[in-house]
Amino acid sequence: MTTVLVTGAAGNLGRRVTASLAARDAVEWVLAVDRVPTPVTAPKVEAHILDLSLPRAPDELAALAKQATAVLHLAWEPEGKSNLAVLRHVLAAAEAFEPTQLVHVSSATVYGAWADNPVPLTEQAGARPNPELAYATEKRAAEVLIEDWAEQHPYVAVALLRPACTVGSTEEPLYRALAASKKPQLGSEGRVVQYLHIDDLAAAVVHAYERGLAGTYNVAADNGVREEIAGALAGGSAMLPLPSTWRAALSAWRWRLWRRGSPPGARPYAEHSWVIAGDKLRLTGWEPEYSSEQALVVSDNRAHWDELPTGVRVSLTLSGAAAAVLAVGAGGAAWWRHRH
């Protein structure tokens, strides 16, 4: 019987992971830590409010988690300024209660979005996040802290997970801006995009814990989908291969509208493929429930589709992709005539 500490337990990912752990016979207690109250849905879950960015956090966390044998570090603020401080405090606390396992959720954005990226990127590819995107560079900085700590603590199984673009959350996800499926970019022909359902990410976190995984693992359901198909599935306009002058103009126009709600430096991630290979994790026994296409469909917020089975929705939207492509082409032509 084990006690598992989960940071960021009140978030969309944290709640799923906490509930999954509480349902396992081998887990005695789940210590759910967050700076806001965590909904408790099982008697095994013990919720604690703790701001991990405060200087006293390492001591308080160590005292709280002295019985914990595993740490699942999920706490992360997409626009926060204290993520690295929080991670340092968690690692400092771990020095005191000496867990045997640590799972940290990073991001596939650390690979960077570059024109020369292979499709897909494996774990052997070097991390080279685009310097303009603070989210990606901060995620990589956190990985460096984790990697250094793992070298100094060889007795701890440290698993570093790099999930693909994650959908299905009730929060307004940063990844919506990075992958742009809801408002697809018209910049490059045939770009491949990739999506992971948040339930599958939660399952991957729990799987890494249960298997005692160590090392770096991509978390991806498949090798992605063409952006024009993703656009149709997501209910947005799809992409049409256009003459380069048209494509450049439309891309710039769409970017100016779209970037108002996106983080600075996100543009490369909406222009180049940064698709990852999930084979390594799958070989350990993890199996996703949703493909990229299915993840987009089931997370679609169009109410009139909600009652349709997933397979039917996927079939209908795939069959309608050609019509969506033609529609955006007509719209683009009309906009171009208006401009000139």
ROVO-514521 format. One line per 4 residues: their letters; for each residue x, y, z of C-alpha. Coordinates in steps of 0.1 Angstrom, whole numbers. Example, Ala and Ser with C-alpha at 12.3 -4.5 7.8 and 13.67 -1.06 7.14 Angstrom:
REM residues 2
as	123,-45,78 | 137,-11,71
END
This chain:
REM residues 340
mttv	0,0,0 | 14,34,-10 | 8,71,-5 | 10,93,-36
lvtg	15,131,-36 | -2,149,-64 | 6,186,-70 | -18,207,-90
aagn	-45,184,-79 | -73,209,-84 | -66,214,-121 | -83,195,-149
lgrr	-55,170,-152 | -49,168,-115 | -85,160,-107 | -85,131,-133
vtas	-52,117,-120 | -64,120,-83 | -96,102,-90 | -78,74,-110
laar	-53,68,-82 | -81,67,-56 | -98,39,-75 | -67,17,-73
dave	-65,-9,-45 | -27,-6,-43 | -30,31,-33 | -38,38,3
wvla	-38,76,3 | -37,103,-22 | -24,136,-9 | -40,163,-32
vdrv	-21,195,-30 | -30,228,-47 | -32,265,-39 | -70,263,-43
ptpv	-94,238,-28 | -94,204,-45 | -128,186,-49 | -127,154,-29
tapk	-146,126,-45 | -131,95,-27 | -124,88,10 | -88,80,1
veah	-82,116,-11 | -68,140,15 | -69,176,1 | -45,203,13
ildl	-43,239,3 | -7,250,-1 | 9,277,-22 | 41,259,-34
slpr	57,292,-45 | 61,305,-10 | 95,302,7 | 81,280,35
apde	66,256,10 | 94,230,10 | 92,225,48 | 54,224,48
laal	53,200,19 | 80,177,34 | 61,175,67 | 28,168,49
akqa	42,142,25 | 66,123,49 | 47,91,42 | 46,95,4
tavl	65,71,-18 | 57,88,-51 | 53,124,-63 | 33,133,-94
hlaw	42,169,-102 | 14,184,-123 | 13,220,-109 | 19,245,-137
epeg	5,279,-145 | 6,286,-183 | 11,323,-177 | 26,320,-142
ksnl	59,335,-131 | 67,310,-103 | 67,276,-121 | 104,270,-117
avlr	103,282,-81 | 75,257,-74 | 95,229,-90 | 125,238,-69
hvla	104,237,-38 | 89,203,-47 | 124,189,-53 | 137,204,-21
aaea	109,188,-2 | 116,155,-18 | 150,156,-3 | 134,153,31
fept	108,125,26 | 128,106,-1 | 102,92,-25 | 111,63,-47
qlvh	94,78,-77 | 88,111,-94 | 66,119,-124 | 68,153,-141
vssa	46,165,-169 | 65,187,-194 | 54,195,-230 | 62,185,-266
tvyg	67,222,-272 | 103,217,-259 | 112,202,-293 | 104,234,-309
awad	84,242,-341 | 109,244,-369 | 107,239,-407 | 133,211,-406
npvp	115,190,-379 | 112,153,-388 | 77,139,-386 | 73,125,-361
lteq	99,136,-335 | 112,108,-312 | 127,112,-277 | 162,111,-293
agar	155,145,-310 | 172,174,-292 | 151,199,-273 | 153,232,-290
pnpe	122,253,-280 | 115,284,-300 | 130,312,-279 | 101,335,-286
laya	77,313,-267 | 82,317,-230 | 60,287,-222 | 82,263,-242
tekr	115,277,-229 | 102,275,-193 | 91,240,-198 | 126,231,-210
aaev	142,249,-181 | 121,228,-158 | 132,196,-176 | 169,206,-170
lied	161,210,-133 | 145,175,-133 | 173,159,-152 | 200,174,-129
waeq	180,162,-98 | 176,127,-113 | 213,124,-118 | 219,133,-81
hpyv	192,108,-70 | 197,76,-89 | 176,56,-65 | 145,76,-76
aval	127,65,-107 | 121,98,-125 | 97,99,-155 | 95,130,-176
lrpa	64,131,-198 | 62,152,-230 | 25,153,-241 | 13,164,-275
ctvg	-12,192,-279 | -39,184,-253 | -76,190,-257 | -107,181,-238
stee	-101,204,-208 | -128,228,-196 | -101,255,-192 | -91,278,-221
plyr	-60,258,-232 | -28,275,-242 | -25,247,-268 | -55,260,-286
alaa	-33,289,-297 | -2,268,-303 | -19,242,-326 | -46,265,-340
skkp	-71,237,-349 | -100,258,-338 | -88,286,-361 | -65,267,-385
qlgs	-35,286,-399 | -34,290,-437 | 4,294,-439 | 18,261,-450
egrv	5,233,-472 | -2,199,-457 | 10,207,-422 | 5,178,-398
vqyl	-10,185,-364 | -15,163,-334 | -39,161,-305 | -41,142,-272
hidd	-72,139,-251 | -67,150,-215 | -81,117,-203 | -54,99,-221
laaa	-28,122,-206 | -41,114,-171 | -40,77,-179 | -4,81,-190
vvha	6,99,-158 | -10,71,-137 | 6,45,-160 | 41,60,-155
yerg	35,58,-117 | 22,22,-117 | 50,9,-140 | 78,28,-122
lagt	90,43,-154 | 122,63,-156 | 134,85,-185 | 118,107,-210
ynva	86,96,-228 | 65,113,-254 | 27,110,-249 | 9,109,-282
adng	-20,88,-295 | -8,87,-331 | 14,105,-357 | -11,132,-363
vree	-36,144,-389 | -35,168,-418 | -44,203,-407 | -73,206,-432
iaga	-89,175,-417 | -83,188,-382 | -99,221,-391 | -130,203,-404
lagg	-132,181,-373 | -129,211,-350 | -157,230,-367 | -133,256,-380
saml	-125,265,-416 | -102,241,-434 | -71,248,-454 | -70,249,-492
plps	-37,247,-512 | -35,282,-527 | -10,302,-548 | 19,313,-526
twra	10,350,-528 | -26,343,-517 | -15,319,-490 | 9,345,-475
alsa	-16,372,-475 | -43,351,-459 | -19,338,-434 | -9,372,-423
wrwr	-45,384,-421 | -56,354,-401 | -26,357,-378 | -33,393,-370
lwrr	-69,384,-359 | -60,352,-341 | -29,364,-322 | -49,388,-301
gspp	-58,358,-278 | -25,338,-282 | 7,341,-263 | 36,360,-277
garp	59,339,-298 | 34,312,-306 | 34,318,-344 | 60,291,-353
yaeh	39,265,-335 | 10,274,-358 | 31,273,-389 | 54,242,-386
swvi	48,206,-376 | 60,195,-341 | 44,161,-341 | 59,135,-317
agdk	62,97,-318 | 45,79,-289 | 60,45,-296 | 83,43,-266
lrlt	55,48,-240 | 31,25,-259 | 57,-3,-257 | 54,-1,-219
gwep	17,-9,-221 | 0,25,-223 | -29,26,-248 | -48,58,-256
eyss	-85,58,-258 | -88,85,-285 | -70,92,-318 | -61,128,-328
eqal	-93,130,-348 | -115,115,-320 | -99,138,-294 | -110,168,-315
vvsd	-145,155,-321 | -153,146,-285 | -140,179,-272 | -160,199,-298
nrah	-184,222,-280 | -211,222,-307 | -242,211,-287 | -260,196,-316
wdel	-233,169,-320 | -233,158,-284 | -257,130,-288 | -240,113,-317
ptgv	-216,84,-311 | -179,92,-316 | -176,69,-346 | -205,85,-364
rvsl	-193,121,-357 | -158,112,-370 | -173,96,-402 | -195,126,-409
tlsg	-169,152,-404 | -143,133,-424 | -168,130,-453 | -175,167,-451
aaaa	-138,178,-451 | -138,183,-489 | -168,206,-487 | -151,226,-459
vlav	-119,230,-480 | -139,243,-509 | -158,267,-486 | -127,283,-472
gagg	-113,286,-507 | -143,306,-518 | -142,328,-487 | -105,335,-493
aaww	-111,345,-529 | -139,369,-519 | -116,385,-493 | -88,389,-518
rhrh	-112,406,-543 | -124,430,-516 | -88,439,-507 | -80,447,-544
END
